[in-house]
């Protein structure tokens, strides 16, 4: 019995040291050496000031910016409260929120003289984490006309900017082509300051 207890305690200590300390430390060092940008959260700086991460969405105010997916994480894009709404597709609360979002998008577009009727689904539904930094190509293209009009830019110039920021499927097969909203808006700011 004493030998079995000693063996169990020894295995616990050894596995804790190997799998709880050595392995995570080794992977962290290796990641910082091989992929320093990714290991540090793919942070993005503008003029030496940290403006966000490529991996976490954020709220943009004003019609002169592309908008990302709505977030149900805390008060919006709160990484400490990352989660989906857990509302099913037939839930009345979800249906009402989506219908309100669709009307809001249609009103915004109509205000800028754009008669879009079909709002891309990712502009009115939240992601599973509530932190999604990307939108579909259709969602970015849907916003081109209004963003261009607010900023006083040619529509085709903004459309080319969107096209230049399309990220392909991972490994050519996983997921869908997408556009990172933060990177797109930073490139947009570099073209012309938003009008108020």
MODELLER restraints for C-alpha pairs under 7 A, 6 or more apart:
rsr = mdl.restraints
at = mdl.atoms
rsr.add(forms.Gaussian(group=physical.xy_distance, feature=features.Distance(at['CA:31:A'], at['CA:39:A']), mean=5.76, stdev=0.5))
rsr.add(forms.Gaussian(group=physical.xy_distance, feature=features.Distance(at['CA:32:A'], at['CA:39:A']), mean=5.55, stdev=0.5))
rsr.add(forms.Gaussian(group=physical.xy_distance, feature=features.Distance(at['CA:41:A'], at['CA:53:A']), mean=6.49, stdev=0.5))
rsr.add(forms.Gaussian(group=physical.xy_distance, feature=features.Distance(at['CA:42:A'], at['CA:53:A']), mean=5.56, stdev=0.5))
rsr.add(forms.Gaussian(group=physical.xy_distance, feature=features.Distance(at['CA:42:A'], at['CA:54:A']), mean=5.58, stdev=0.5))
rsr.add(forms.Gaussian(group=physical.xy_distance, feature=features.Distance(at['CA:42:A'], at['CA:55:A']), mean=6.70, stdev=0.5))
rsr.add(forms.Gaussian(group=physical.xy_distance, feature=features.Distance(at['CA:43:A'], at['CA:52:A']), mean=5.86, stdev=0.5))
rsr.add(forms.Gaussian(group=physical.xy_distance, feature=features.Distance(at['CA:43:A'], at['CA:53:A']), mean=4.24, stdev=0.5))
rsr.add(forms.Gaussian(group=physical.xy_distance, feature=features.Distance(at['CA:43:A'], at['CA:54:A']), mean=6.31, stdev=0.5))
rsr.add(forms.Gaussian(group=physical.xy_distance, feature=features.Distance(at['CA:44:A'], at['CA:50:A']), mean=5.96, stdev=0.5))
rsr.add(forms.Gaussian(group=physical.xy_distance, feature=features.Distance(at['CA:44:A'], at['CA:51:A']), mean=5.90, stdev=0.5))
rsr.add(forms.Gaussian(group=physical.xy_distance, feature=features.Distance(at['CA:44:A'], at['CA:52:A']), mean=5.43, stdev=0.5))
rsr.add(forms.Gaussian(group=physical.xy_distance, feature=features.Distance(at['CA:44:A'], at['CA:53:A']), mean=5.48, stdev=0.5))
rsr.add(forms.Gaussian(group=physical.xy_distance, feature=features.Distance(at['CA:44:A'], at['CA:54:A']), mean=6.74, stdev=0.5))
rsr.add(forms.Gaussian(group=physical.xy_distance, feature=features.Distance(at['CA:45:A'], at['CA:51:A']), mean=5.39, stdev=0.5))
rsr.add(forms.Gaussian(group=physical.xy_distance, feature=features.Distance(at['CA:54:A'], at['CA:133:A']), mean=6.74, stdev=0.5))
rsr.add(forms.Gaussian(group=physical.xy_distance, feature=features.Distance(at['CA:54:A'], at['CA:182:A']), mean=6.96, stdev=0.5))
rsr.add(forms.Gaussian(group=physical.xy_distance, feature=features.Distance(at['CA:55:A'], at['CA:133:A']), mean=5.92, stdev=0.5))
rsr.add(forms.Gaussian(group=physical.xy_distance, feature=features.Distance(at['CA:56:A'], at['CA:131:A']), mean=5.26, stdev=0.5))
rsr.add(forms.Gaussian(group=physical.xy_distance, feature=features.Distance(at['CA:56:A'], at['CA:132:A']), mean=6.05, stdev=0.5))
rsr.add(forms.Gaussian(group=physical.xy_distance, feature=features.Distance(at['CA:56:A'], at['CA:133:A']), mean=5.04, stdev=0.5))
rsr.add(forms.Gaussian(group=physical.xy_distance, feature=features.Distance(at['CA:57:A'], at['CA:77:A']), mean=6.12, stdev=0.5))
rsr.add(forms.Gaussian(group=physical.xy_distance, feature=features.Distance(at['CA:57:A'], at['CA:131:A']), mean=5.21, stdev=0.5))
rsr.add(forms.Gaussian(group=physical.xy_distance, feature=features.Distance(at['CA:57:A'], at['CA:132:A']), mean=5.31, stdev=0.5))
rsr.add(forms.Gaussian(group=physical.xy_distance, feature=features.Distance(at['CA:57:A'], at['CA:133:A']), mean=3.68, stdev=0.5))
rsr.add(forms.Gaussian(group=physical.xy_distance, feature=features.Distance(at['CA:58:A'], at['CA:77:A']), mean=5.78, stdev=0.5))
rsr.add(forms.Gaussian(group=physical.xy_distance, feature=features.Distance(at['CA:60:A'], at['CA:67:A']), mean=6.19, stdev=0.5))
rsr.add(forms.Gaussian(group=physical.xy_distance, feature=features.Distance(at['CA:63:A'], at['CA:147:A']), mean=6.22, stdev=0.5))
rsr.add(forms.Gaussian(group=physical.xy_distance, feature=features.Distance(at['CA:63:A'], at['CA:150:A']), mean=6.57, stdev=0.5))
rsr.add(forms.Gaussian(group=physical.xy_distance, feature=features.Distance(at['CA:64:A'], at['CA:147:A']), mean=4.88, stdev=0.5))
rsr.add(forms.Gaussian(group=physical.xy_distance, feature=features.Distance(at['CA:64:A'], at['CA:150:A']), mean=5.38, stdev=0.5))
rsr.add(forms.Gaussian(group=physical.xy_distance, feature=features.Distance(at['CA:64:A'], at['CA:151:A']), mean=5.79, stdev=0.5))
rsr.add(forms.Gaussian(group=physical.xy_distance, feature=features.Distance(at['CA:64:A'], at['CA:194:A']), mean=5.51, stdev=0.5))
rsr.add(forms.Gaussian(group=physical.xy_distance, feature=features.Distance(at['CA:64:A'], at['CA:195:A']), mean=6.93, stdev=0.5))
rsr.add(forms.Gaussian(group=physical.xy_distance, feature=features.Distance(at['CA:65:A'], at['CA:147:A']), mean=6.18, stdev=0.5))
rsr.add(forms.Gaussian(group=physical.xy_distance, feature=features.Distance(at['CA:65:A'], at['CA:185:A']), mean=6.13, stdev=0.5))
rsr.add(forms.Gaussian(group=physical.xy_distance, feature=features.Distance(at['CA:66:A'], at['CA:143:A']), mean=6.54, stdev=0.5))
rsr.add(forms.Gaussian(group=physical.xy_distance, feature=features.Distance(at['CA:66:A'], at['CA:147:A']), mean=6.90, stdev=0.5))
rsr.add(forms.Gaussian(group=physical.xy_distance, feature=features.Distance(at['CA:66:A'], at['CA:181:A']), mean=6.54, stdev=0.5))
rsr.add(forms.Gaussian(group=physical.xy_distance, feature=features.Distance(at['CA:66:A'], at['CA:185:A']), mean=6.40, stdev=0.5))
rsr.add(forms.Gaussian(group=physical.xy_distance, feature=features.Distance(at['CA:67:A'], at['CA:181:A']), mean=6.94, stdev=0.5))
rsr.add(forms.Gaussian(group=physical.xy_distance, feature=features.Distance(at['CA:68:A'], at['CA:123:A']), mean=6.68, stdev=0.5))
rsr.add(forms.Gaussian(group=physical.xy_distance, feature=features.Distance(at['CA:68:A'], at['CA:133:A']), mean=6.83, stdev=0.5))
rsr.add(forms.Gaussian(group=physical.xy_distance, feature=features.Distance(at['CA:68:A'], at['CA:134:A']), mean=6.73, stdev=0.5))
rsr.add(forms.Gaussian(group=physical.xy_distance, feature=features.Distance(at['CA:68:A'], at['CA:135:A']), mean=6.07, stdev=0.5))
rsr.add(forms.Gaussian(group=physical.xy_distance, feature=features.Distance(at['CA:68:A'], at['CA:181:A']), mean=6.06, stdev=0.5))
rsr.add(forms.Gaussian(group=physical.xy_distance, feature=features.Distance(at['CA:69:A'], at['CA:122:A']), mean=5.79, stdev=0.5))
rsr.add(forms.Gaussian(group=physical.xy_distance, feature=features.Distance(at['CA:69:A'], at['CA:123:A']), mean=4.98, stdev=0.5))
rsr.add(forms.Gaussian(group=physical.xy_distance, feature=features.Distance(at['CA:69:A'], at['CA:124:A']), mean=6.83, stdev=0.5))
rsr.add(forms.Gaussian(group=physical.xy_distance, feature=features.Distance(at['CA:69:A'], at['CA:125:A']), mean=6.74, stdev=0.5))
rsr.add(forms.Gaussian(group=physical.xy_distance, feature=features.Distance(at['CA:69:A'], at['CA:126:A']), mean=5.98, stdev=0.5))
rsr.add(forms.Gaussian(group=physical.xy_distance, feature=features.Distance(at['CA:69:A'], at['CA:132:A']), mean=6.87, stdev=0.5))
rsr.add(forms.Gaussian(group=physical.xy_distance, feature=features.Distance(at['CA:69:A'], at['CA:135:A']), mean=6.63, stdev=0.5))
rsr.add(forms.Gaussian(group=physical.xy_distance, feature=features.Distance(at['CA:70:A'], at['CA:123:A']), mean=6.67, stdev=0.5))
rsr.add(forms.Gaussian(group=physical.xy_distance, feature=features.Distance(at['CA:70:A'], at['CA:124:A']), mean=6.53, stdev=0.5))
rsr.add(forms.Gaussian(group=physical.xy_distance, feature=features.Distance(at['CA:70:A'], at['CA:125:A']), mean=6.33, stdev=0.5))
rsr.add(forms.Gaussian(group=physical.xy_distance, feature=features.Distance(at['CA:70:A'], at['CA:126:A']), mean=5.14, stdev=0.5))
rsr.add(forms.Gaussian(group=physical.xy_distance, feature=features.Distance(at['CA:71:A'], at['CA:77:A']), mean=5.70, stdev=0.5))
rsr.add(forms.Gaussian(group=physical.xy_distance, feature=features.Distance(at['CA:71:A'], at['CA:126:A']), mean=5.43, stdev=0.5))
rsr.add(forms.Gaussian(group=physical.xy_distance, feature=features.Distance(at['CA:71:A'], at['CA:130:A']), mean=4.48, stdev=0.5))
rsr.add(forms.Gaussian(group=physical.xy_distance, feature=features.Distance(at['CA:71:A'], at['CA:131:A']), mean=6.42, stdev=0.5))
rsr.add(forms.Gaussian(group=physical.xy_distance, feature=features.Distance(at['CA:72:A'], at['CA:83:A']), mean=6.88, stdev=0.5))
rsr.add(forms.Gaussian(group=physical.xy_distance, feature=features.Distance(at['CA:72:A'], at['CA:84:A']), mean=6.08, stdev=0.5))
rsr.add(forms.Gaussian(group=physical.xy_distance, feature=features.Distance(at['CA:72:A'], at['CA:85:A']), mean=6.11, stdev=0.5))
rsr.add(forms.Gaussian(group=physical.xy_distance, feature=features.Distance(at['CA:72:A'], at['CA:126:A']), mean=6.45, stdev=0.5))
rsr.add(forms.Gaussian(group=physical.xy_distance, feature=features.Distance(at['CA:72:A'], at['CA:130:A']), mean=5.14, stdev=0.5))
rsr.add(forms.Gaussian(group=physical.xy_distance, feature=features.Distance(at['CA:73:A'], at['CA:81:A']), mean=5.15, stdev=0.5))
rsr.add(forms.Gaussian(group=physical.xy_distance, feature=features.Distance(at['CA:73:A'], at['CA:82:A']), mean=4.73, stdev=0.5))
rsr.add(forms.Gaussian(group=physical.xy_distance, feature=features.Distance(at['CA:73:A'], at['CA:83:A']), mean=5.56, stdev=0.5))
rsr.add(forms.Gaussian(group=physical.xy_distance, feature=features.Distance(at['CA:73:A'], at['CA:84:A']), mean=6.98, stdev=0.5))
rsr.add(forms.Gaussian(group=physical.xy_distance, feature=features.Distance(at['CA:73:A'], at['CA:130:A']), mean=4.88, stdev=0.5))
rsr.add(forms.Gaussian(group=physical.xy_distance, feature=features.Distance(at['CA:73:A'], at['CA:131:A']), mean=6.95, stdev=0.5))
rsr.add(forms.Gaussian(group=physical.xy_distance, feature=features.Distance(at['CA:74:A'], at['CA:81:A']), mean=5.13, stdev=0.5))
rsr.add(forms.Gaussian(group=physical.xy_distance, feature=features.Distance(at['CA:77:A'], at['CA:130:A']), mean=6.11, stdev=0.5))
rsr.add(forms.Gaussian(group=physical.xy_distance, feature=features.Distance(at['CA:77:A'], at['CA:131:A']), mean=5.05, stdev=0.5))
rsr.add(forms.Gaussian(group=physical.xy_distance, feature=features.Distance(at['CA:79:A'], at['CA:131:A']), mean=6.99, stdev=0.5))
rsr.add(forms.Gaussian(group=physical.xy_distance, feature=features.Distance(at['CA:82:A'], at['CA:129:A']), mean=5.21, stdev=0.5))
rsr.add(forms.Gaussian(group=physical.xy_distance, feature=features.Distance(at['CA:82:A'], at['CA:130:A']), mean=5.84, stdev=0.5))
rsr.add(forms.Gaussian(group=physical.xy_distance, feature=features.Distance(at['CA:82:A'], at['CA:131:A']), mean=6.80, stdev=0.5))
rsr.add(forms.Gaussian(group=physical.xy_distance, feature=features.Distance(at['CA:83:A'], at['CA:128:A']), mean=6.10, stdev=0.5))
rsr.add(forms.Gaussian(group=physical.xy_distance, feature=features.Distance(at['CA:83:A'], at['CA:129:A']), mean=4.50, stdev=0.5))
rsr.add(forms.Gaussian(group=physical.xy_distance, feature=features.Distance(at['CA:83:A'], at['CA:130:A']), mean=5.70, stdev=0.5))
rsr.add(forms.Gaussian(group=physical.xy_distance, feature=features.Distance(at['CA:84:A'], at['CA:127:A']), mean=6.41, stdev=0.5))
rsr.add(forms.Gaussian(group=physical.xy_distance, feature=features.Distance(at['CA:84:A'], at['CA:128:A']), mean=4.47, stdev=0.5))
rsr.add(forms.Gaussian(group=physical.xy_distance, feature=features.Distance(at['CA:84:A'], at['CA:129:A']), mean=5.37, stdev=0.5))
rsr.add(forms.Gaussian(group=physical.xy_distance, feature=features.Distance(at['CA:84:A'], at['CA:130:A']), mean=5.78, stdev=0.5))
rsr.add(forms.Gaussian(group=physical.xy_distance, feature=features.Distance(at['CA:87:A'], at['CA:94:A']), mean=6.26, stdev=0.5))
rsr.add(forms.Gaussian(group=physical.xy_distance, feature=features.Distance(at['CA:98:A'], at['CA:124:A']), mean=5.57, stdev=0.5))
rsr.add(forms.Gaussian(group=physical.xy_distance, feature=features.Distance(at['CA:98:A'], at['CA:125:A']), mean=6.67, stdev=0.5))
rsr.add(forms.Gaussian(group=physical.xy_distance, feature=features.Distance(at['CA:101:A'], at['CA:124:A']), mean=5.52, stdev=0.5))
rsr.add(forms.Gaussian(group=physical.xy_distance, feature=features.Distance(at['CA:102:A'], at['CA:119:A']), mean=6.36, stdev=0.5))
rsr.add(forms.Gaussian(group=physical.xy_distance, feature=features.Distance(at['CA:102:A'], at['CA:124:A']), mean=6.41, stdev=0.5))
rsr.add(forms.Gaussian(group=physical.xy_distance, feature=features.Distance(at['CA:106:A'], at['CA:116:A']), mean=6.63, stdev=0.5))
rsr.add(forms.Gaussian(group=physical.xy_distance, feature=features.Distance(at['CA:106:A'], at['CA:117:A']), mean=6.47, stdev=0.5))
rsr.add(forms.Gaussian(group=physical.xy_distance, feature=features.Distance(at['CA:109:A'], at['CA:115:A']), mean=6.58, stdev=0.5))
rsr.add(forms.Gaussian(group=physical.xy_distance, feature=features.Distance(at['CA:109:A'], at['CA:116:A']), mean=6.67, stdev=0.5))
rsr.add(forms.Gaussian(group=physical.xy_distance, feature=features.Distance(at['CA:109:A'], at['CA:146:A']), mean=6.25, stdev=0.5))
rsr.add(forms.Gaussian(group=physical.xy_distance, feature=features.Distance(at['CA:112:A'], at['CA:146:A']), mean=5.59, stdev=0.5))
rsr.add(forms.Gaussian(group=physical.xy_distance, feature=features.Distance(at['CA:112:A'], at['CA:149:A']), mean=6.99, stdev=0.5))
rsr.add(forms.Gaussian(group=physical.xy_distance, feature=features.Distance(at['CA:114:A'], at['CA:145:A']), mean=6.93, stdev=0.5))
rsr.add(forms.Gaussian(group=physical.xy_distance, feature=features.Distance(at['CA:120:A'], at['CA:138:A']), mean=6.44, stdev=0.5))
rsr.add(forms.Gaussian(group=physical.xy_distance, feature=features.Distance(at['CA:120:A'], at['CA:139:A']), mean=5.40, stdev=0.5))
rsr.add(forms.Gaussian(group=physical.xy_distance, feature=features.Distance(at['CA:122:A'], at['CA:135:A']), mean=6.68, stdev=0.5))
rsr.add(forms.Gaussian(group=physical.xy_distance, feature=features.Distance(at['CA:122:A'], at['CA:139:A']), mean=6.97, stdev=0.5))
rsr.add(forms.Gaussian(group=physical.xy_distance, feature=features.Distance(at['CA:123:A'], at['CA:139:A']), mean=6.55, stdev=0.5))
rsr.add(forms.Gaussian(group=physical.xy_distance, feature=features.Distance(at['CA:133:A'], at['CA:180:A']), mean=5.86, stdev=0.5))
rsr.add(forms.Gaussian(group=physical.xy_distance, feature=features.Distance(at['CA:133:A'], at['CA:181:A']), mean=6.22, stdev=0.5))
rsr.add(forms.Gaussian(group=physical.xy_distance, feature=features.Distance(at['CA:134:A'], at['CA:178:A']), mean=6.06, stdev=0.5))
rsr.add(forms.Gaussian(group=physical.xy_distance, feature=features.Distance(at['CA:134:A'], at['CA:179:A']), mean=5.29, stdev=0.5))
rsr.add(forms.Gaussian(group=physical.xy_distance, feature=features.Distance(at['CA:134:A'], at['CA:180:A']), mean=4.37, stdev=0.5))
rsr.add(forms.Gaussian(group=physical.xy_distance, feature=features.Distance(at['CA:134:A'], at['CA:181:A']), mean=5.75, stdev=0.5))
rsr.add(forms.Gaussian(group=physical.xy_distance, feature=features.Distance(at['CA:135:A'], at['CA:178:A']), mean=5.65, stdev=0.5))
rsr.add(forms.Gaussian(group=physical.xy_distance, feature=features.Distance(at['CA:135:A'], at['CA:179:A']), mean=5.39, stdev=0.5))
rsr.add(forms.Gaussian(group=physical.xy_distance, feature=features.Distance(at['CA:135:A'], at['CA:180:A']), mean=6.59, stdev=0.5))
rsr.add(forms.Gaussian(group=physical.xy_distance, feature=features.Distance(at['CA:135:A'], at['CA:181:A']), mean=6.89, stdev=0.5))
rsr.add(forms.Gaussian(group=physical.xy_distance, feature=features.Distance(at['CA:136:A'], at['CA:177:A']), mean=6.68, stdev=0.5))
rsr.add(forms.Gaussian(group=physical.xy_distance, feature=features.Distance(at['CA:136:A'], at['CA:178:A']), mean=4.68, stdev=0.5))
rsr.add(forms.Gaussian(group=physical.xy_distance, feature=features.Distance(at['CA:136:A'], at['CA:179:A']), mean=6.15, stdev=0.5))
rsr.add(forms.Gaussian(group=physical.xy_distance, feature=features.Distance(at['CA:137:A'], at['CA:166:A']), mean=6.98, stdev=0.5))
rsr.add(forms.Gaussian(group=physical.xy_distance, feature=features.Distance(at['CA:137:A'], at['CA:177:A']), mean=6.66, stdev=0.5))
rsr.add(forms.Gaussian(group=physical.xy_distance, feature=features.Distance(at['CA:137:A'], at['CA:178:A']), mean=5.48, stdev=0.5))
rsr.add(forms.Gaussian(group=physical.xy_distance, feature=features.Distance(at['CA:137:A'], at['CA:179:A']), mean=6.16, stdev=0.5))
rsr.add(forms.Gaussian(group=physical.xy_distance, feature=features.Distance(at['CA:140:A'], at['CA:162:A']), mean=6.83, stdev=0.5))
rsr.add(forms.Gaussian(group=physical.xy_distance, feature=features.Distance(at['CA:141:A'], at['CA:159:A']), mean=6.92, stdev=0.5))
rsr.add(forms.Gaussian(group=physical.xy_distance, feature=features.Distance(at['CA:144:A'], at['CA:155:A']), mean=6.62, stdev=0.5))
rsr.add(forms.Gaussian(group=physical.xy_distance, feature=features.Distance(at['CA:144:A'], at['CA:158:A']), mean=6.21, stdev=0.5))
rsr.add(forms.Gaussian(group=physical.xy_distance, feature=features.Distance(at['CA:144:A'], at['CA:159:A']), mean=6.10, stdev=0.5))
rsr.add(forms.Gaussian(group=physical.xy_distance, feature=features.Distance(at['CA:145:A'], at['CA:155:A']), mean=5.78, stdev=0.5))
rsr.add(forms.Gaussian(group=physical.xy_distance, feature=features.Distance(at['CA:148:A'], at['CA:154:A']), mean=6.10, stdev=0.5))
rsr.add(forms.Gaussian(group=physical.xy_distance, feature=features.Distance(at['CA:148:A'], at['CA:155:A']), mean=5.29, stdev=0.5))
rsr.add(forms.Gaussian(group=physical.xy_distance, feature=features.Distance(at['CA:148:A'], at['CA:158:A']), mean=6.16, stdev=0.5))
rsr.add(forms.Gaussian(group=physical.xy_distance, feature=features.Distance(at['CA:150:A'], at['CA:195:A']), mean=6.48, stdev=0.5))
rsr.add(forms.Gaussian(group=physical.xy_distance, feature=features.Distance(at['CA:151:A'], at['CA:194:A']), mean=5.44, stdev=0.5))
rsr.add(forms.Gaussian(group=physical.xy_distance, feature=features.Distance(at['CA:151:A'], at['CA:195:A']), mean=5.50, stdev=0.5))
rsr.add(forms.Gaussian(group=physical.xy_distance, feature=features.Distance(at['CA:162:A'], at['CA:184:A']), mean=6.93, stdev=0.5))
rsr.add(forms.Gaussian(group=physical.xy_distance, feature=features.Distance(at['CA:165:A'], at['CA:179:A']), mean=5.89, stdev=0.5))
rsr.add(forms.Gaussian(group=physical.xy_distance, feature=features.Distance(at['CA:165:A'], at['CA:184:A']), mean=6.44, stdev=0.5))
rsr.add(forms.Gaussian(group=physical.xy_distance, feature=features.Distance(at['CA:166:A'], at['CA:177:A']), mean=6.44, stdev=0.5))
rsr.add(forms.Gaussian(group=physical.xy_distance, feature=features.Distance(at['CA:166:A'], at['CA:178:A']), mean=5.56, stdev=0.5))
rsr.add(forms.Gaussian(group=physical.xy_distance, feature=features.Distance(at['CA:166:A'], at['CA:179:A']), mean=4.92, stdev=0.5))
rsr.add(forms.Gaussian(group=physical.xy_distance, feature=features.Distance(at['CA:167:A'], at['CA:177:A']), mean=5.55, stdev=0.5))
rsr.add(forms.Gaussian(group=physical.xy_distance, feature=features.Distance(at['CA:167:A'], at['CA:178:A']), mean=5.29, stdev=0.5))
rsr.add(forms.Gaussian(group=physical.xy_distance, feature=features.Distance(at['CA:167:A'], at['CA:179:A']), mean=5.99, stdev=0.5))
rsr.add(forms.Gaussian(group=physical.xy_distance, feature=features.Distance(at['CA:168:A'], at['CA:177:A']), mean=4.52, stdev=0.5))
rsr.add(forms.Gaussian(group=physical.xy_distance, feature=features.Distance(at['CA:168:A'], at['CA:178:A']), mean=6.74, stdev=0.5))
rsr.add(forms.Gaussian(group=physical.xy_distance, feature=features.Distance(at['CA:169:A'], at['CA:175:A']), mean=5.40, stdev=0.5))
rsr.add(forms.Gaussian(group=physical.xy_distance, feature=features.Distance(at['CA:169:A'], at['CA:176:A']), mean=5.19, stdev=0.5))
rsr.add(forms.Gaussian(group=physical.xy_distance, feature=features.Distance(at['CA:169:A'], at['CA:177:A']), mean=5.11, stdev=0.5))
